[in-house]
Amino acid sequence: MKKRVSVKIGDVFSIRLNQDRYCYGQVVSKGRISDCLIVFDMVSTEHPTVSEITSKPIIFFNTDCTLQVPGM
């Protein structure tokens, strides 16, 4: 079984879309089994600041997910 990643409310994370493009999300609540997250309307080839990311509109809201780190 994969190890659950320890996250905190407010953590911002990147999602790799391809070789050099990323989108970004944020943990908005934690549950015993799954976490709730949002994804921002931003795709970038470089990692912007947290304030740049969180100033973008929210395009996706998920209430049933578990974050995992590849290789864990």
C-alpha positions in Angstrom: 0.0 0.0 0.0 1.2 3.5 -0.9 2.2 5.8 2.0 -0.2 8.7 2.5 1.5 12.1 2.0 1.3 14.4 5.0 -0.3 17.7 3.9 -1.5 20.8 5.6 -4.4 23.1 4.8 -3.0 25.8 2.6 -0.3 23.7 1.0 0.2 24.6 -2.7 1.3 21.9 -5.1 2.1 21.5 -8.8 0.7 19.0 -11.2 3.0 18.1 -14.1 1.1 18.2 -17.4 3.9 17.3 -19.7 7.7 17.7 -20.0 7.7 21.4 -19.1 4.2 22.5 -18.2 2.6 22.6 -14.8 -0.7 23.5 -13.3 -1.2 24.3 -9.6 -3.6 23.4 -6.8 -4.1 24.0 -3.1 -5.3 21.9 -0.2 -8.4 23.5 1.4 -9.4 20.9 4.0 -8.2 17.6 5.3 -10.2 14.5 5.9 -9.5 11.2 7.7 -9.7 9.3 4.4 -9.3 12.0 1.7 -8.4 15.6 1.3 -10.3 18.5 -0.4 -8.4 20.5 -3.0 -8.8 23.2 -5.6 -7.0 23.7 -8.9 -6.2 27.2 -10.2 -6.6 28.5 -13.8 -2.9 28.7 -14.5 -0.5 26.7 -16.6 3.2 27.6 -16.6 6.6 26.4 -17.7 8.2 28.0 -14.6 7.1 27.8 -11.0 5.5 31.1 -10.1 5.2 32.5 -6.5 2.4 31.2 -4.2 0.7 34.6 -4.4 0.7 34.6 -8.2 -0.8 31.1 -8.1 -3.5 31.8 -5.5 -4.6 35.0 -7.2 -5.9 33.1 -10.2 -9.5 31.9 -10.5 -10.4 28.4 -9.3 -11.3 26.1 -12.1 -11.7 22.8 -10.3 -12.8 21.7 -6.8 -12.5 18.1 -5.6 -13.8 16.8 -2.3 -12.7 13.2 -2.7 -9.0 12.7 -3.4 -5.9 11.3 -1.9 -2.5 12.9 -2.7 0.4 10.6 -3.4 4.0 11.3 -4.2 5.4 9.2 -7.0 7.9 6.5 -5.8 6.4 6.4 -2.2 
